[in-house]
């Protein structure tokens, strides 16, 4: 089991305590930022997104329920229950996105692991929203899940209105460098109907490769560039600037041997090195950019990421060209592992834990 999987069981219990708190204290490093609860007592909302009318759409990792929480009323209701879910380890309901033109185009997308015809598959499903319920399930992507960890699961529409998705290497390192009809260890880019965009780099759904396992990526609102957080093994968590067709270096020759050079990002042709490297792995998770996030002038234009191992929330600063990381600072601690990071409709930054959804606030 990976570090993320080992943390799941321990933080489930701890997160129940957080569900009863309205405010969590920030670290001394940045006392001006606190964590405020938005919705508590949830069941492993590992991914969420925002809809109209103060609604938060989220997935329950272990049940397969896609639910809608109404911040205005406190109501919480079922949209659809994904059948045949496999939630062993890091599998389960892992990602959610709404069509960029929702509700005019009433489609809801989820990344799930399912038992299908005797096999386990990571799938991207599309549902139609009909009067508040999910109907017309359609499978857009279906790839093998050969292990209970390293499944990825993050999905997000980009500024180009294409759907991006991360699929982990399924604990088979060689898949990340395999471009012969292999989608594990890759970042995918597909049209909203599941088709292949005509400007993808390999004439298939693959956008970038050499990926181990990731729970977070976000687009820079100033440049539209894609930034990804990458889980290393016992070493080398990364923040990467993702470019079309590039190789991010994970593969079969990796090592975290302390007596030899650490190699987790140098396999394959012309590997791109990370913009930020944590040599001691933190279990890096989601990432979100501040664009009017109301967390003070130091935060504008920066990005925030989380960690499942220690609950720390880190603010990273980019250079003037916005193609490299020049500084990082821990600004808050959730007290438990953080998961997805998202930007709300007014620019505020939200994140989830195994027990709830929270917002970063300036005090």
ABEGO torsion letter per residue (X at the ends): XBAAAAAAAAAAAAAAAAAABABBBBBAABAABBBBBABBGBBGBABBBBBBGGBBBBBBAAAGBBBBBBAAAGBBBBABBBBGBBABEABEBABBBBBAAOAABBBBBBBBBBBBGGBBBBBBBBBBBBGGBBBGBBBABBBBBABABGAEGBBBBBAAGBBBBBBBAGGBAAAAABABGBABGBBBBBBAAGBBBAABAAGBABABBGBABBABBBBBAAAGBBBBBBBBBABGBBBBBBBBGBBAGBBAABBABAABBBBAAABEBGBBBBABBBABBAGBBBBBBBBGAGAEAAABGBBBBBBAAAGBBBBBBBBAAGABBABBBBABBAGBBBBBBBBBAAGBBBBBBAABBBBBBBX
